[in-house]
Amino acid sequence: MDVFHTEICDLFGIEYPIILGGMAWAGEANLVAAVSNAGGLGLIGSGNMPDENLKEEIERVRTLTEKPF
């Protein structure tokens, strides 16, 4: 059994129980995709981000990874 595999991994479909903190304006597409590609869960920091910017970031992440984010 992999010691790094937890219920969180199963819940989010990730390899490691590592979740990127939602850092407003710092958790952007490149960082989110890097964490997701490494096996964790990338989160877009969208605190007070306008809807259009959030939509653009989501689309950018989708071009950089096929993994959950």
C-alpha positions as protocol buffer text, in pm:
chain_id: "A"
residue {
  index: 1
  type: MET
  ca { x: 0 y: 0 z: 0 }
}
residue {
  index: 2
  type: ASP
  ca { x: 126 y: 346 z: -91 }
}
residue {
  index: 3
  type: VAL
  ca { x: 168 y: 551 z: 229 }
}
residue {
  index: 4
  type: PHE
  ca { x: 87 y: 867 z: 34 }
}
residue {
  index: 5
  type: HIS
  ca { x: -247 y: 739 z: -95 }
}
residue {
  index: 6
  type: THR
  ca { x: -539 y: 860 z: 115 }
}
residue {
  index: 7
  type: GLU
  ca { x: -916 y: 897 z: 86 }
}
residue {
  index: 8
  type: ILE
  ca { x: -855 y: 1251 z: -44 }
}
residue {
  index: 9
  type: CYS
  ca { x: -671 y: 1099 z: -341 }
}
residue {
  index: 10
  type: ASP
  ca { x: -972 y: 886 z: -422 }
}
residue {
  index: 11
  type: LEU
  ca { x: -1216 y: 1172 z: -370 }
}
residue {
  index: 12
  type: PHE
  ca { x: -1038 y: 1410 z: -608 }
}
residue {
  index: 13
  type: GLY
  ca { x: -879 y: 1157 z: -843 }
}
residue {
  index: 14
  type: ILE
  ca { x: -523 y: 1266 z: -763 }
}
residue {
  index: 15
  type: GLU
  ca { x: -201 y: 1074 z: -703 }
}
residue {
  index: 16
  type: TYR
  ca { x: -80 y: 1250 z: -386 }
}
residue {
  index: 17
  type: PRO
  ca { x: -276 y: 1420 z: -105 }
}
residue {
  index: 18
  type: ILE
  ca { x: -133 y: 1762 z: -192 }
}
residue {
  index: 19
  type: ILE
  ca { x: -370 y: 2054 z: -251 }
}
residue {
  index: 20
  type: LEU
  ca { x: -255 y: 2393 z: -374 }
}
residue {
  index: 21
  type: GLY
  ca { x: -385 y: 2672 z: -151 }
}
residue {
  index: 22
  type: GLY
  ca { x: -614 y: 2917 z: -328 }
}
residue {
  index: 23
  type: MET
  ca { x: -378 y: 3216 z: -335 }
}
residue {
  index: 24
  type: ALA
  ca { x: -567 y: 3507 z: -490 }
}
residue {
  index: 25
  type: TRP
  ca { x: -401 y: 3614 z: -816 }
}
residue {
  index: 26
  type: ALA
  ca { x: -94 y: 3394 z: -745 }
}
residue {
  index: 27
  type: GLY
  ca { x: -268 y: 3061 z: -802 }
}
residue {
  index: 28
  type: GLU
  ca { x: -285 y: 3114 z: -1178 }
}
residue {
  index: 29
  type: ALA
  ca { x: -294 y: 2868 z: -1468 }
}
residue {
  index: 30
  type: ASN
  ca { x: 78 y: 2783 z: -1484 }
}
residue {
  index: 31
  type: LEU
  ca { x: 105 y: 2704 z: -1113 }
}
residue {
  index: 32
  type: VAL
  ca { x: -228 y: 2520 z: -1104 }
}
residue {
  index: 33
  type: ALA
  ca { x: -131 y: 2301 z: -1398 }
}
residue {
  index: 34
  type: ALA
  ca { x: 215 y: 2232 z: -1254 }
}
residue {
  index: 35
  type: VAL
  ca { x: 68 y: 2106 z: -926 }
}
residue {
  index: 36
  type: SER
  ca { x: -194 y: 1897 z: -1107 }
}
residue {
  index: 37
  type: ASN
  ca { x: 63 y: 1751 z: -1348 }
}
residue {
  index: 38
  type: ALA
  ca { x: 280 y: 1656 z: -1049 }
}
residue {
  index: 39
  type: GLY
  ca { x: -6 y: 1452 z: -901 }
}
residue {
  index: 40
  type: GLY
  ca { x: -162 y: 1701 z: -661 }
}
residue {
  index: 41
  type: LEU
  ca { x: -476 y: 1912 z: -688 }
}
residue {
  index: 42
  type: GLY
  ca { x: -420 y: 2257 z: -834 }
}
residue {
  index: 43
  type: LEU
  ca { x: -666 y: 2531 z: -734 }
}
residue {
  index: 44
  type: ILE
  ca { x: -717 y: 2863 z: -908 }
}
residue {
  index: 45
  type: GLY
  ca { x: -700 y: 3148 z: -659 }
}
residue {
  index: 46
  type: SER
  ca { x: -1013 y: 3334 z: -767 }
}
residue {
  index: 47
  type: GLY
  ca { x: -1107 y: 3527 z: -451 }
}
residue {
  index: 48
  type: ASN
  ca { x: -1233 y: 3850 z: -606 }
}
residue {
  index: 49
  type: MET
  ca { x: -1138 y: 3767 z: -965 }
}
residue {
  index: 50
  type: PRO
  ca { x: -1384 y: 3896 z: -1225 }
}
residue {
  index: 51
  type: ASP
  ca { x: -1584 y: 3623 z: -1398 }
}
residue {
  index: 52
  type: GLU
  ca { x: -1419 y: 3678 z: -1735 }
}
residue {
  index: 53
  type: ASN
  ca { x: -1069 y: 3643 z: -1587 }
}
residue {
  index: 54
  type: LEU
  ca { x: -1169 y: 3323 z: -1409 }
}
residue {
  index: 55
  type: LYS
  ca { x: -1310 y: 3180 z: -1730 }
}
residue {
  index: 56
  type: GLU
  ca { x: -981 y: 3260 z: -1908 }
}
residue {
  index: 57
  type: GLU
  ca { x: -775 y: 3096 z: -1633 }
}
residue {
  index: 58
  type: ILE
  ca { x: -989 y: 2781 z: -1645 }
}
residue {
  index: 59
  type: GLU
  ca { x: -944 y: 2758 z: -2020 }
}
residue {
  index: 60
  type: ARG
  ca { x: -566 y: 2811 z: -1985 }
}
residue {
  index: 61
  type: VAL
  ca { x: -540 y: 2534 z: -1725 }
}
residue {
  index: 62
  type: ARG
  ca { x: -734 y: 2300 z: -1953 }
}
residue {
  index: 63
  type: THR
  ca { x: -475 y: 2356 z: -2225 }
}
residue {
  index: 64
  type: LEU
  ca { x: -190 y: 2278 z: -1983 }
}
residue {
  index: 65
  type: THR
  ca { x: -322 y: 1963 z: -1812 }
}
residue {
  index: 66
  type: GLU
  ca { x: -579 y: 1689 z: -1845 }
}
residue {
  index: 67
  type: LYS
  ca { x: -560 y: 1613 z: -1473 }
}
residue {
  index: 68
  type: PRO
  ca { x: -808 y: 1731 z: -1206 }
}
residue {
  index: 69
  type: PHE
  ca { x: -781 y: 2088 z: -1089 }
}
